[in-house]
Amino acid sequence: MAARSQKTQKPKAQKTTAKPARKAPAGAKAQLVKKQAAKQAKDGELVIITGMSGSGKASALKAFEDLGYYAVDNLPIELIPHFANLILQSDEIVRAALVVDVRESSRLDRFPAVLKELRTRVKVLVIFLEAADDVLVRRFSETRRPHPIGRNEQIPLAITAERHLLDPIRNVADTILDTSKFNVHELRAHVQAQFHRGEKTKSLLISSTSFGFKNGVPSDADLVFDVRFLPNPHFVPEFRKLTGRDSKVAAYVLSFPQTKEFLKKTEEMLAFLLPHYIQEGKSYLTIAFGCTGGQHRSVFIAEEMQRRLEKRGYRTKVGHRDMPRS
């Protein structure tokens, strides 16, 4: 009987020694959950910024860096898959943004294939920045920097050549952003608003601008309103040299009932349209108001509409293409 009781006691001893070992799997499980959560957080967090020289890629990259992205400029295309692997394996780098541009030259043709392979392992967002040719020429002239593939006197030709070289990347881009209407600060604000992990319901940037029909309709206008039906302050001698920003001119234009009715109905229409634009993923919208010369009526209306939309919680800016500069 004693021998039997000793045999039955052995398993008890084994159970006693095994109890502390049960804590290890729990810790390993917690670590696995942590890794899985980190991996899920990284999905869609590799942003590739590309586009035309002078379109604002450096400013966009800086904006992503300010949002907490690990930023890399001018990474060779062949190294992008290795960089993605580092992100997936790293516990410190959760989100990353990098720039690929024309400095890659002939290797740009390889980008679509590299991107296709990359997307089998991680979600990638490709943002292509561009701007109108005249805007790019002006920016290079202001900064006095040579174009990566041409000297100053050859900038228009260099821009044409660059567009051709970047076609393989542009064709596979997820987002194409025209920065012609942005300055450096506006571009950074736009990027931060679009990619900040927060409320995005009103991330649309609205530009309320005035213009004169005698100089043509702005090429970047999404919505155009003709306000030439309003009485013209130009024919009032004391207003002729003023603009729609002057309080006297503003009061004069606003004194007419058709002005108040136009503002009310236009605001109501925009209040209906804007949420739908946002739902469709539109990033920016230019609303242009035109009068004859772009100095009085259109200026006041653009300023007033900007104020009204801002009160509704939208991000707005105002511009006046043809208003005389003081």
C-alpha positions, 0 to 999 in steps of 0.5 A: 500500500505504501508503494502505491501511495508513493506512486500516486504522489509522484504526479502531484509533485509534477503538477506542483512543479508545472504550475509556475510554467503556465505563466510563460504561455500567457506572456508569449500570447500577450506579446503575440497580440502586441505584435499582431496589433502593431502589424495591423497598425502598419497596414497602409502606412507606407506612403510614396511621394513622387511627381514633378520637380518644383511641385512641392515633394519636399514640403509634402514629405516634411508634412508627413514627418510632422505627422509622425511618419518616418521620412526618407528622401530620394530612396532608390527604387531597388531599395524600396522593398527592403525598406518595407521589410524593415518597417514590417519588422521594426517595433519603432517605425509604424508609419513611413513616407518616402520620395521617389522622383526623376533623380532615379532617371532610367530606373523609373520604368521599374517602379510599377513592377516593384509597386505590384510586388510590394503591395502583396506584402503591405498596403501602399499609397502613391501620391503624385504631385504636379503643377502647371508648366508656367507655375513650375517655371516660375518656381524655378525662377524664384528659387534660382535652382537648376532643374534636375535634368536641365539648366535654367535656360532649358527649364521648359524643355526639361519639364516636358522631358520630366513629364515623359520620364514620370509617366510610368509612375503617374499611371499607377498613382493612387492620388494625383495632387495639383499644387499650382494653387498652393504655397508651401504653407498651404500644401503642408496644411493640406497634407496634414489635414488629409492624413491626420488620424482624426476627424476627416469629415471636413478635410476638403480645402475650399478656395474662394476666388475672384476674377475678371471675365475680361481676362478669362475664366480661371483654368483651375475653377471647379465651380464658376459663378457670374456676378455681373448681374449685380450693380457695378461699383465701377460706375460710382466715381468714389468707388472706382479706385477701391476694391471689394475689400473696402467697407464702403464698396462692400456695403454698396454691393450688399445693399441690393436685395439681389445680392443678399438673395444670391449669397443665401441661395449660393450658400445653401447650394454649397451646403448641399454639395460640399458633403457629397464632394467630401464623400467622393474623396475630393481633396480641394475645391475652387469656387470662382466668382467673376465680374467684369474686371475682377476688382469690386463685385467678385472680390466682395462676393468671394470674401463673403462666401469664404466667411460663410463657409468658414463659419460652417466649419470648412477649411477655406482660403480666399484669393483674388486673381485680378484685383489690383495689388496695393 
